[in-house]
């Protein structure tokens, strides 16, 4: 394994409302260095629930929970976390409050930024949220990886904002036809990994197995990357 190798998983875990044992087995089986979670614990007891979730995954919590509205970034012991922060997007009355989590990390001497978010179901809200997320990422002068449940497909304005200047890992690997939602009848690719062009994408997969169909209503998305020096 090269020093710059990094396996990243992004996964909407559906609030852990499905088969939790299957969920833990899926994530452990992927053996990712970084796990970006949407719909993680965000309400009463979220600290303990988040710690338990990370433990079940065999990972360590870097950042997330209530401050980022259920977005989590978890890592294995290969990854050193230098700095973390969260943000919340402006609230539209009658809609869910949403946010994002960020972590500056390194593997060996190679430093990078991870961002995770879950954009609105409202097509009027999503573009603004995507712009705020993208601005936060581009404001850090590090190669970045964004894992997100965009809640729209690649034709949407929010998706286009996040993809602009980034590598869509699915498109790069000729896998843009791999749907991520819903697991019972996959019809849409709404879960994405956007990668800084300085980072090499060597593999991409949507993990569709009997186990993942029990674990959540979204499929996990995984990519193998090479982070530059």
C-alpha positions in Angstrom: 0.0 0.0 0.0 1.4 3.4 -1.0 1.8 6.1 1.6 -0.8 8.3 -0.2 -3.4 5.5 -0.5 -6.8 6.5 0.9 -10.1 4.6 0.9 -13.1 6.8 1.4 -16.7 5.7 2.1 -19.7 8.0 2.0 -22.9 6.6 3.4 -26.4 7.8 4.3 -27.2 5.4 7.2 -30.9 6.3 7.3 -30.8 7.3 11.0 -29.8 3.7 11.9 -33.5 2.8 11.4 -32.7 -0.5 9.5 -30.6 -3.5 10.4 -27.8 -2.1 12.6 -25.8 -5.3 12.7 -25.8 -5.4 8.9 -24.8 -1.7 8.8 -21.8 -2.3 11.0 -20.8 -5.4 9.0 -21.0 -3.4 5.7 -18.8 -0.6 6.9 -16.3 -2.9 8.5 -16.2 -5.0 5.3 -15.3 -1.9 3.2 -12.3 -1.2 5.5 -12.3 2.5 4.7 -9.7 4.9 6.1 -12.3 7.7 6.1 -16.1 7.2 6.5 -18.4 10.1 5.8 -21.8 9.6 7.3 -25.1 11.3 6.6 -28.1 10.9 9.0 -25.9 10.0 11.9 -27.0 10.8 15.5 -28.1 14.4 16.0 -30.6 14.5 18.8 -30.8 13.6 22.5 -27.9 11.5 23.6 -26.1 12.1 20.3 -22.6 11.9 21.9 -23.0 8.4 23.2 -24.9 7.3 20.1 -22.2 8.7 17.9 -19.4 7.0 19.9 -21.3 3.7 19.7 -21.8 4.0 16.0 -18.1 4.7 15.5 -17.2 1.8 17.7 -19.4 -0.5 15.7 -17.7 0.6 12.5 -14.2 0.0 14.0 -13.5 3.7 13.5 -12.8 6.9 15.5 -15.0 10.0 15.4 -13.2 13.0 14.0 -16.1 15.4 14.0 -19.9 15.6 13.7 -23.2 14.9 15.5 -25.5 17.6 16.6 -23.3 20.6 15.6 -23.3 19.4 12.0 -26.9 18.1 12.1 -26.0 14.4 11.8 -23.1 14.6 9.4 -20.1 12.6 10.7 -16.5 12.1 9.7 -14.9 9.0 11.0 -11.3 7.7 10.5 -9.1 4.7 11.1 -5.8 4.9 12.9 -3.8 5.5 9.6 -5.4 9.0 9.4 -4.2 11.8 11.6 -6.8 14.5 12.2 -5.3 18.0 12.6 -8.3 20.3 12.7 -12.1 20.0 12.6 -15.1 22.3 12.4 -18.8 22.3 11.5 -21.2 24.6 9.9 -25.0 25.0 9.7 -26.8 26.3 6.7 -29.4 29.1 6.9 -32.8 27.7 8.0 -35.8 28.1 5.8 -39.0 28.1 8.0 -40.8 24.7 7.8 -37.7 22.9 6.5 -35.1 20.8 8.3 -31.9 22.5 9.6 -28.9 21.1 7.8 -25.2 21.5 7.9 -21.7 20.1 7.2 -18.7 18.6 8.9 -15.0 19.3 7.9 -11.7 17.7 8.9 -8.2 18.5 7.9 -6.3 15.2 7.9 -3.1 13.5 6.7 -1.8 10.1 5.8 1.9 10.1 6.3 3.1 13.5 5.1 0.2 13.9 2.7 -2.4 16.4 3.9 -6.0 16.7 2.7 -9.5 18.0 3.6 -12.6 15.9 4.0 -16.1 17.5 4.0 -19.4 15.8 4.5 -23.0 17.1 4.1 -26.6 16.2 3.4 -28.4 18.7 1.2 -32.0 19.7 1.4 -34.9 17.9 -0.2 -36.1 21.4 -1.3 -34.9 22.3 -4.8 -35.0 25.9 -3.8 -32.7 25.4 -0.8 -30.1 23.0 -2.3 -28.2 25.4 -4.6 -27.5 27.9 -1.8 -26.4 25.1 0.5 -24.1 23.7 -2.2 -22.6 27.1 -2.7 -21.8 27.5 1.0 -20.3 24.0 1.2 -18.2 24.6 -1.9 -17.0 27.9 -0.6 -15.9 26.4 2.7 -14.0 23.7 0.8 -12.3 26.0 -1.7 -11.3 28.3 1.2 -8.9 25.7 2.4 -5.8 25.3 0.3 -5.7 21.5 0.5 -6.8 18.7 -1.9 -10.3 18.0 -0.9 -12.8 15.2 -0.8 -16.5 15.9 -0.5 -18.9 13.1 0.4 -22.6 14.1 0.2 -26.1 13.0 -0.1 -27.0 15.7 -2.6 -30.7 14.8 -2.8 -30.6 15.3 -6.5 -28.9 13.8 -9.6 -26.1 15.2 -11.7 -28.5 17.5 -13.6 -29.3 19.6 -10.6 -28.0 23.0 -9.8 -26.6 22.0 -6.4 -24.8 18.9 -7.9 -23.3 21.1 -10.7 -22.0 23.5 -8.1 -20.2 20.8 -6.1 -18.9 19.1 -9.2 -17.5 22.3 -10.8 -13.7 22.1 -10.7 -13.8 18.7 -9.0 -13.7 15.1 -10.2 -16.9 13.2 -9.9 -15.5 9.8 -8.9 -18.3 7.9 -10.6 -18.0 9.7 -13.9 -14.2 9.4 -13.8 -14.5 5.6 -13.6 -17.3 5.3 -16.1 -19.8 4.3 -13.4 -22.2 7.2 -13.6 -25.0 4.7 -14.3 -24.6 3.1 -10.9 -27.7 4.2 -8.8 -27.4 4.7 -5.1 -31.0 5.2 -4.0 -33.4 3.7 -3.0 -32.0 0.3 -2.2 -35.2 -1.6 -2.9 -35.5 -0.3 -6.4 -32.4 1.7 -7.3 -33.3 4.5 -9.6 -31.1 7.5 -8.8 -27.5 8.5 -8.2 -27.9 11.1 -5.4 -24.9 10.1 -3.3 -21.6 11.4 -4.5 -17.8 11.6 -3.9 -16.3 14.8 -5.4 -12.5 14.7 -5.4 -10.0 17.5 -6.0 -8.2 17.0 -9.4 -4.9 16.7 -7.6 -6.1 13.5 -6.0 -6.0 10.4 -8.2 -9.1 8.2 -8.3 -8.1 4.5 -8.8 -11.4 2.7 -8.0 -15.0 3.5 -7.4 -17.9 1.3 -6.3 -21.5 1.4 -5.3 -21.8 -1.5 -2.9 -25.0 -3.4 -3.8 -25.3 -6.6 -1.9 -28.0 -8.4 0.1 -26.3 -7.0 3.2 -26.3 -3.4 2.1 -30.0 -3.7 1.1 -30.8 -4.5 4.8 -28.5 -1.9 6.3 -29.9 1.4 4.9 -32.1 2.8 2.2 -29.0 4.2 0.4 -26.1 2.1 -0.9 -22.6 3.0 0.4 -20.3 4.6 -2.1 -16.6 3.9 -1.9 -13.5 5.2 -3.8 -9.8 4.4 -3.6 -7.7 7.5 -3.9 -4.0 8.5 -4.1 -3.4 11.8 -2.2 -0.5 13.9 -3.6 2.5 15.0 -1.6 
